């Protein structure tokens, strides 16, 4: 959690969503290539459609 008026200082690439959202869910992958492969995978596409229709969210790929 970040104090009011601040935001996390992590290098990352937001690949979808609204930058004003503040809740966080972290999913760890062994490396950036596998994270990108998961995000772009055909198996995740139907889940993206559900997610986009049901919630406002961000997806940010962070390395480090």
LINVEN-V898538 format. One record per residue. N is the residue number from 1. SS is DSSP state (A for helix, B for strand, O for the rest). OMEGA is omega in whole degrees, 0 to 359 (NA if undefined). D_CENTER is the distance of its C-alpha to the mean C-alpha in Angstrom with 2 decimals. Layout:
<<N,SS,OMEGA,D_CENTER> <N,SS,OMEGA,D_CENTER>>
This chain:
<<1,O,178,15.94> <2,O,176,17.02> <3,O,178,20.44> <4,O,179,20.98> <5,O,178,20.88> <6,O,177,18.62> <7,O,181,15.02> <8,O,180,13.46> <9,O,180,14.84> <10,O,175,12.47> <11,O,181,12.47> <12,B,178,9.25> <13,B,177,8.57> <14,B,182,6.58> <15,B,173,6.90> <16,B,169,7.14> <17,O,186,8.14> <18,O,183,10.52> <19,O,180,10.71> <20,O,181,13.17> <21,O,187,11.20> <22,O,179,11.72> <23,O,187,10.81> <24,O,168,8.49> <25,O,180,7.86> <26,O,174,7.87> <27,O,184,8.56> <28,O,175,10.96> <29,O,181,12.34> <30,O,180,15.71> <31,O,184,14.75> <32,A,180,12.58> <33,A,180,14.63> <34,A,176,13.92> <35,A,178,10.11> <36,A,179,10.75> <37,A,177,13.47> <38,A,184,11.56> <39,A,182,9.10> <40,A,187,12.40> <41,O,177,14.66> <42,A,181,17.18> <43,A,182,16.66> <44,A,185,13.09> <45,A,177,14.38> <46,A,178,16.24> <47,A,176,13.41> <48,A,180,11.38> <49,A,178,14.67> <50,A,181,15.05> <51,A,181,11.68> <52,A,180,12.46> <53,A,188,15.97> <54,A,187,15.59> <55,O,168,13.01> <56,O,182,11.47> <57,O,171,7.74> <58,O,168,4.92> <59,B,183,1.95> <60,B,176,3.35> <61,B,183,5.84> <62,B,176,8.44> <63,O,176,11.95> <64,O,NA,14.76>>
